[in-house]
């Protein structure tokens, strides 16, 4: 039975849903903390996912569904606030367009940065060791190198984007190892390439990068989002599909609040679900595709149950549960199955 020092997952991760009103300098509150990483999606329209972080600064979106370099000249996101964030107005299709339904997912790092010299490349890091999340900025060298991540434990997932050039996202997952990578902006299966992670898994202090312009282009600014599993709060693993509506159960040790799933042995979408957009275990699956700009699809063919100690697949869709298919996932908690006092929580 997993227990944790994080009894309230929403102290470090939370989802907010809201309706755009087209006004400038709109404050969205109720998050519960000052975020460092905010990810937005228009649920009702075909608009891109927009990702912002406090290390790069405001109004510099990255698009999970595209290879674009960091965008500039847009008035979309104004500030990271003590209980949420401030977004912009009428032209902000991707954060506050009048009448559109939006979802935002936010994570807390350190609310500040520090220089990190653990790797062969010096990095600027905002690291929250309690929550196992850090934002890492560095300049690529074009040669195989290591980069300090600041978490003090082995990293399980990394998403890196070249800020300067049009390049694919590069995604590391410990279940795949340092020889393989995937890309948020692509439906492709896992690929093998030493140029991404230099065939090396992260350590408790650094992650490795190869020679690819996706992860380490010479002279280019790079940004990495790093995640380490924290018992009762986050888990990053894999499962095998069984092709049945009585699908695979995945034990996480907590009640999920956010779930991202990707099949690794075949081309499928990155499927993202959370506990705010979907009525609880109602047989539907309000999901969004990380790899494209499509609107939310609320359909029973994507049904997944969030349980007190994990999640159970309730569909036969190839994106979640092809018989014999292999899948990786990222999952964050609403609440732990067992709290720090070893008292079980109650499922809804």
Buried (B, 14 or more C-beta within 10 A) or exposed (E): EBBBEBBBBBBBBBBBEBEBBBBBEBEBEEBBBBBBBBBBBBBBBEBBBBBBBBBBEBBBBBBBBBBBBBBEEBBBBBBBBEEBBBBBBBEBBBBBBEEBBBBBBBBBBBBEBEEBEBBBBBBBBBBBBEBBBBBBBBBBBBEBBBBBBBBEBBBBBBBBBBBBBEBBBBBBBBBBBBBBBBBBBBBBBBBEBBBBBBBBBBBEBBBBBBBBBBBBBEEBBBBBBBBBBBBBBBBBBBBEBBBEEEBBEBBBBBBBBBBBBBBBBBEBBBBBBBBBBBEEBEEBBBBBBBBBBBBBBBEEBBBBBBBBBBBBBBBBBBBBBBEEBBBBBBBBBBBBBBBEEEEEBEEE
